[in-house]
Amino acid sequence: MKKRFTWPRLTAIAGVSCLAAVSALLMSSSHREAPLIADDPLADNTDVYAFRSPTNPDKVVLIANYIPFQLPDGGPNYYHFGENVRYEIHIDNNTATAGDDITYRWTFKRTNQDPTTFFNIRLGKENLKTTYTLERSKGNGAAFVPIVVDGVVPPYNVGPRSIMDPVVGLGAPSYESLMTKAIMTANTGEKVFAGPVDDPFFVDAGGIFDVGDAPRTTGSRPQDVLRYKNVSTLALEVDISTLQKDNKPVSAAKNILDGDFVIGVWASASRQKMRVLNGDGTETHSGDWVQVSRLGMPLTNEAIIPIGLKDKWNSSTPYQDLANLATFGNFFYNPELALYMDDTKFGPFVPAFKPLRIQRNSLGMFGFGNGQNGLFPLKGTSAVAGTALDDAIAGTLLLPGPGRPRSVDIFPIFNTGVPNLSPYQLATGKMGNPLAAGKPFINNFLPNGGDMLRLNMAVPVTPRNSPDFSNEGLLQAAVLGLTDARFNTNSSLQPIPNMDGFPNGRRLEDDVTRIELQTVSGIVLAVLGLYYDDFQPARLLSIMESNSATQATIAGYTFVGAFNGHTYYKSMARQTWPEARFMARSNGGYLATITSMAENDFVFNNGVKDPSVRVGDYIRGSWIGFNDAAVEGTFVWENGEPDAGYHCRLHIRRCL
């Protein structure tokens, strides 16, 4: 989906090589994503990034890009930031406060140094020369204070004569030298850059928007619509202590997933309400400022919000999202893209997405296809007690109701961040139970806003020259945590490469399109232990069998004994049949299947029989796998084995 570029420009800038890399690997996610903003490119926010600096790990790099599809040779009036636009990067770092905790605001002005020529650059002078003022506000509603005045925006790279010729041009040693001079230092310590950069993201937009035909399956030719095009970027390198809510340095973090070091980042553009064309070639702007564009998580407005609500989405802030769940919530609970990854919906008609298929029967009981119930059947049960799905913790947001299957993965990833609580830990160490505690790998939970790019600044940086570095971000960290012997032999918290990648923030290299498509197809659910439908529960039997060799009980179960190569456990908790089935499968087994009279007697005498209940009374007992859950009146074994006629015989009611 993307191409990789090296960057000859800006790499010599001491201490700010991350800002230099802006010109190298910009992956665009939100070009012309809504009807109104498509007609206002100067205010069109295309991308947001937030990542811990790989060269200055005590700092975080924040980037917002604007003005898509710029032609490098688009003169004589080259692309520029708007003079009548407020460009802002917003930071939220505290659930106890409302709205932004820090806001950076850029405003620009242009000057003609030689209005007598039609050239952009001539005789050492620059027309439409752009400068800016950068202001910062700390605290929602606090006054904005200038921290950079007359900041330099480098000119467009018009050509070597205009840039380097000492007589007819600017006489610069190179264009790179102009980029270097444009990196400013704010009076509050931030490094700042504003200017044009290359946009090297490869996207076959023609295929993508032809109902997901990418890679092409119709025989038509793919075309990179962003090849040789630029964007205008705003970049900051900021001390972590400036962004942390209590101004603590990262060295003060309690651990690498310390929740006090989570920030939410989003960007916006605003215009004044009134624009008057004066009839003499000038215009006047007045009135209140109105937000016309916003971006937090990549591709939200591009591919999740439908076209009829895209302009409304751009006009609202993340702090309104949770209050607007009645309007926007279902697009995360039942995303449109999921329809094209489901063979019961439109999947067969989008062959390019054939490798991506959503769980409709995970663990034999949970469906995450659009309109299914996901984990909602467990709401309020003992199975979710103490987990993030408990109403006492975050269950009201994460299990809001039936028919909202992706409320447990897509919704929090985009709208609240993900807590370091079960079930949001890797399946490593869960012993087959997706709701059990597993191996931690993410904590960017910040639930007081909606769609933002959330970053835990305490997570260590993955060196870019590491063989473990991957543009698949946090998904690759999950793969390593599940499969790599360096990480999957215990469930302890430890640094895993790429834990600092999207969706924990967003690095320049992260392939967000690939990551998000896999997320819609259920990959996050799978790494938590809610496996794909073709996963066979029998594969987990070795876990249960190995338990019996080392301990008499599994947590919450009493070891009953072994029979015919199988081990049997009895739950200590009172459960409904669906709960009992879920807990059995979660612990690597299944509800007992009876295949012989001898096994029937063993199960009854050792696991079912309750001495306190006289024969003939069927008030108490234990569930087994014989059930009519699928078709009432038609009983089958829940693991699919054929019925041999043995199911506790005279005591069937007690067993079922």
GITAHU-V532221 format. One record per backbone hydrogen bond with DSSP energy under -0.5 kcal/mol. CO is the residue of the C=O (numbers start at 1). NH is the residue of the N-H. If there is no record, write none. Layout:
# GITAHU-V532221
CO:NH / CO:NH
This chain:
# GITAHU-V532221
6:8 / 10:13 / 12:14 / 13:16 / 16:20 / 17:21 / 19:22 / 20:23 / 21:24 / 21:25 / 25:27 / 26:28 / 26:201 / 30:33 / 34:38 / 35:39 / 36:39 / 37:40 / 40:43 / 41:44 / 41:67 / 43:45 / 44:46 / 44:67 / 46:29 / 46:30 / 47:65 / 49:63 / 50:506 / 51:61 / 56:59 / 58:240 / 59:53 / 60:62 / 60:238 / 61:51 / 62:236 / 63:49 / 64:234 / 65:46 / 65:47 / 66:232 / 70:72 / 70:230 / 71:74 / 73:75 / 76:78 / 82:85 / 82:108 / 85:87 / 86:270 / 87:106 / 88:268 / 89:104 / 90:266 / 91:101 / 91:102 / 92:264 / 94:97 / 101:139 / 102:91 / 103:137 / 104:89 / 105:135 / 106:87 / 107:133 / 109:131 / 111:113 / 111:129 / 114:117 / 120:127 / 122:125 / 125:122 / 126:113 / 126:129 / 129:111 / 130:153 / 131:109 / 132:151 / 133:107 / 133:135 / 134:147 / 134:148 / 135:105 / 136:145 / 137:103 / 137:139 / 139:142 / 145:136 / 147:187 / 148:134 / 151:132 / 152:154 / 156:158 / 159:163 / 160:164 / 160:165 / 161:165 / 162:170 / 163:172 / 165:169 / 165:171 / 168:123 / 169:124 / 174:178 / 175:179 / 176:180 / 177:181 / 178:182 / 180:183 / 182:184 / 184:192 / 186:189 / 190:186 / 191:237 / 192:184 / 193:235 / 194:154 / 195:233 / 197:231 / 198:200 / 199:229 / 200:3 / 201:203 / 203:205 / 203:225 / 204:207 / 204:208 / 205:209 / 207:210 / 207:213 / 208:212 / 209:211 / 212:214 / 223:225 / 224:227 / 226:229 / 228:72 / 229:199 / 230:70 / 231:197 / 231:233 / 232:66 / 233:195 / 234:64 / 235:193 / 236:62 / 237:191 / 238:60 / 239:242 / 239:243 / 240:244 / 244:247 / 249:252 / 250:253 / 255:258 / 258:261 / 259:262 / 260:245 / 261:457 / 263:455 / 264:92 / 265:453 / 266:90 / 267:295 / 268:88 / 269:292 / 269:293 / 270:86 / 271:290 / 274:286 / 276:278 / 276:284 / 282:278 / 284:276 / 286:274 / 288:273 / 290:271 / 293:269 / 295:267 / 297:296 / 297:300 / 299:303 / 299:304 / 300:304 / 300:305 / 306:309 / 306:310 / 307:310 / 309:313 / 310:314 / 311:315 / 312:316 / 313:316 / 317:320 / 318:321 / 318:322 / 320:324 / 321:324 / 322:325 / 324:327 / 324:328 / 325:329 / 325:330 / 328:331 / 328:332 / 329:332 / 329:333 / 330:334 / 332:335 / 333:406 / 335:338 / 335:339 / 336:339 / 336:340 / 337:340 / 338:341 / 339:342 / 339:346 / 339:347 / 341:358 / 342:345 / 342:347 / 346:349 / 347:350 / 350:353 / 351:354 / 353:356 / 355:357 / 359:368 / 361:364 / 362:365 / 362:366 / 366:362 / 367:374 / 369:372 / 372:405 / 373:376 / 375:378 / 376:379 / 378:381 / 381:384 / 382:385 / 384:387 / 387:390 / 388:394 / 390:393 / 390:394 / 390:395 / 394:397 / 394:398 / 395:399 / 401:404 / 404:407 / 405:408 / 406:409 / 406:411 / 409:413 / 410:414 / 411:415 / 412:416 / 412:417 / 414:452 / 416:446 / 418:444 / 418:445 / 419:421 / 421:424 / 422:388 / 423:425 / 426:439 / 427:430 / 428:439 / 430:433 / 432:434 / 433:436 / 438:440 / 439:426 / 446:449 / 450:452 / 452:454 / 453:265 / 454:505 / 455:263 / 455:457 / 456:459 / 461:463 / 463:466 / 466:469 / 470:473 / 471:511 / 472:475 / 472:476 / 473:476 / 473:477 / 474:478 / 475:479 / 476:480 / 477:481 / 478:482 / 479:483 / 480:484 / 484:487 / 484:488 / 487:490 / 491:440 / 496:499 / 498:501 / 501:504 / 502:474 / 502:475 / 503:505 / 506:50 / 507:510 / 510:512 / 511:515 / 512:516 / 513:517 / 514:518 / 515:519 / 516:520 / 517:521 / 518:523 / 519:522 / 522:526 / 523:527 / 524:528 / 525:530 / 526:529 / 527:427 / 529:531 / 532:535 / 535:537 / 536:539 / 537:540 / 538:541 / 540:543 / 540:544 / 541:545 / 542:546 / 543:547 / 544:548 / 545:549 / 546:550 / 547:550 / 547:551 / 552:559 / 554:557 / 556:572 / 558:570 / 561:568 / 563:566 / 566:563 / 568:560 / 568:561 / 570:558 / 573:575 / 576:580 / 577:581 / 578:582 / 579:583 / 580:584 / 581:585 / 582:586 / 583:587 / 584:589 / 585:588 / 592:625 / 593:595 / 596:600 / 597:601 / 598:602 / 599:603 / 600:604 / 601:605 / 602:606 / 603:607 / 603:608 / 604:609 / 609:611 / 610:613 / 612:614 / 614:617 / 625:638 / 627:636 / 631:634 / 633:635 / 634:631 / 636:627 / 637:640 / 641:637 / 642:644 / 645:647 / 648:651 / 649:652 / 651:655 / 652:656 / 654:622 / 655:624
